[in-house]
Amino acid sequence: MVHGLYTYRSSPPAKIHKQDIGPLNTRDPQALIEKLMSLPPERMAEVEDFVDFLRAREEEARDAAAARLGEAMRKLAALDFPPMSEDEVQAEVDAARRERRERLGAARR
């Protein structure tokens, strides 16, 4: 069953009250483990499915970024330009930062 952004094996969870789950942005792994341990097995399975989904999404994003980087490197190599010196790289960085500041400054006016 699909509910919101998640697919559930069974029906969506009953209404959840904020006081039942505590802070939503918890960074305490032990608190998360305790919450997981308090779930019934079928809900644990849903959480496991969601974690697998998140991992797959991260892997897909990383693979896509690596493919884009590889393609950019191939295109750069095909140009056959000589390598830039540190000073040339720094000058390019400074120019890009200057252009960005000017563009952002113009947008704020």
C-alpha positions, 0 to 999 in steps of 0.5 A: 500500500502506498501512503505519502512517499512510502510504500507499506507492506500493510496498512499505514501506521495509526495516527502518530502523536508528536509526544509518542515519537519525541524530537524528529531530528534526533542524532542519538543512535541509541535513542533510534535503536530504542525506538526501533526495538519498541516496534512490532516486527511488521513495522521493523520490516517497514523501517528496514525496507525504507533504510534499504530504499535510502541506501539505494537512492544514495548509491544511485546518486553517487554512481550518477555523479561519478559518471558525470565526473568521468564524462567531464574528465574525458571531455577535458582530456580530449581538449588537450590543453596543457595543465594549469599552474597553481597561480593560473588556477588561483586566478580562475578561482578568484575571477569566479568568486568575483563574478559570483559576488557581483552577480549576487550583489546585483540580485540584492539591489 
